Amino acid sequence: ANVNIDRGNLGDTVIGAGTKIDCLTHIAHNVQIGKDCIIVCLVCIAGSAQIGDNSWIAPSAIIRNQIKVGKNVVVGMGAVVTKDVEDGVTVIGNPARKFER
C-alpha cells in the first residue's frame, strides 16, 4: 500500500520476479531491481539505481541515483548508500559502509 513506482523516461523501471515491496516505498524512474529481493517499508531508491538479485533493503534505507547494489547484498536500517556495493556485502550507516564482523 502507498508504494510509488515511477515510469522510466529513457529506459524501463523493472522489478524482478519474486521481489517483495513493503509499504511507503518510493522507486524512482529507470530503476532495475533483480529477482527475489525484499524491499522493506520507507525505502527510497533514486533514479537509475540497480539492485542485484536476492538483496534485502532494510527500513528507511536510501539508495542514491545511479548506484549499483550487487547480488545478495544487505542494506541496513537507515543506511544511505552513496557508492556502489559489491556482491555479498552488508552495508550500514550514513554514509553506508561495509559491515565487518
PLY file of the C-alpha trace (Angstrom):
ply
format ascii 1.0
element vertex 101
property float x
property float y
property float z
element edge 100
property int vertex1
property int vertex2
end_header
0.00 0.00 0.00
1.14 3.51 -0.82
4.10 2.37 -2.92
5.24 4.80 -5.61
6.93 3.34 -8.70
7.89 5.92 -11.33
7.77 5.16 -15.03
11.12 5.25 -16.80
11.95 8.07 -19.21
14.98 6.71 -21.06
14.67 3.07 -20.04
12.14 0.94 -18.23
11.66 0.67 -14.48
11.96 -3.09 -13.90
11.06 -5.17 -10.83
12.24 -8.79 -10.95
10.07 -11.84 -10.36
9.54 -12.77 -6.72
10.60 -9.36 -5.39
8.50 -8.11 -2.48
7.99 -4.39 -1.80
6.62 -3.14 1.52
4.50 -0.03 2.16
5.54 3.62 1.82
8.39 2.84 -0.57
9.49 5.10 -3.43
11.13 3.62 -6.52
12.22 6.30 -8.99
12.46 6.22 -12.79
14.68 3.76 -14.67
15.40 1.66 -11.54
16.16 -2.02 -12.07
15.55 -4.42 -9.19
16.59 -8.06 -9.53
14.71 -11.25 -8.69
13.70 -12.32 -5.17
14.64 -9.06 -3.42
13.00 -7.76 -0.25
12.38 -4.00 -0.08
11.07 -3.11 3.39
9.00 -0.04 4.37
10.05 3.60 3.94
12.84 2.82 1.44
13.77 5.37 -1.23
15.57 4.17 -4.36
16.61 7.09 -6.59
16.66 7.20 -10.38
18.63 4.71 -12.49
19.81 2.69 -9.46
20.32 -1.06 -9.89
19.68 -3.68 -7.21
21.02 -7.22 -7.76
19.13 -10.48 -7.20
18.39 -11.73 -3.67
19.24 -8.41 -1.99
17.50 -7.09 1.12
16.93 -3.38 1.74
16.01 -2.64 5.38
13.54 0.04 6.59
14.28 3.71 5.91
17.32 2.99 3.72
18.12 5.40 0.89
19.92 4.43 -2.30
21.27 7.36 -4.30
20.73 7.73 -8.05
22.87 5.68 -10.46
24.16 3.39 -7.68
24.75 -0.30 -8.37
23.97 -2.64 -5.47
25.25 -6.16 -6.13
23.62 -9.55 -5.66
22.99 -10.97 -2.17
23.54 -7.58 -0.50
22.00 -6.43 2.79
21.49 -2.68 3.23
20.96 -1.97 6.93
18.18 0.07 8.51
18.53 3.79 7.78
21.65 3.32 5.65
22.38 5.94 2.99
24.09 4.28 0.03
26.24 6.80 -1.87
28.68 4.40 -3.57
28.33 1.12 -5.46
28.10 -2.03 -3.29
29.78 -5.27 -4.37
28.11 -8.70 -4.26
27.52 -10.40 -0.92
28.25 -7.41 1.32
26.30 -5.91 4.24
26.40 -2.11 4.49
25.23 0.09 7.36
25.32 3.74 8.41
25.29 7.20 6.86
27.11 7.15 4.56
26.80 3.39 4.15
29.98 1.41 4.77
30.84 -2.27 4.78
29.93 -4.07 7.99
32.77 -6.28 9.25
32.05 -8.99 11.80
0 1
1 2
2 3
3 4
4 5
5 6
6 7
7 8
8 9
9 10
10 11
11 12
12 13
13 14
14 15
15 16
16 17
17 18
18 19
19 20
20 21
21 22
22 23
23 24
24 25
25 26
26 27
27 28
28 29
29 30
30 31
31 32
32 33
33 34
34 35
35 36
36 37
37 38
38 39
39 40
40 41
41 42
42 43
43 44
44 45
45 46
46 47
47 48
48 49
49 50
50 51
51 52
52 53
53 54
54 55
55 56
56 57
57 58
58 59
59 60
60 61
61 62
62 63
63 64
64 65
65 66
66 67
67 68
68 69
69 70
70 71
71 72
72 73
73 74
74 75
75 76
76 77
77 78
78 79
79 80
80 81
81 82
82 83
83 84
84 85
85 86
86 87
87 88
88 89
89 90
90 91
91 92
92 93
93 94
94 95
95 96
96 97
97 98
98 99
99 100
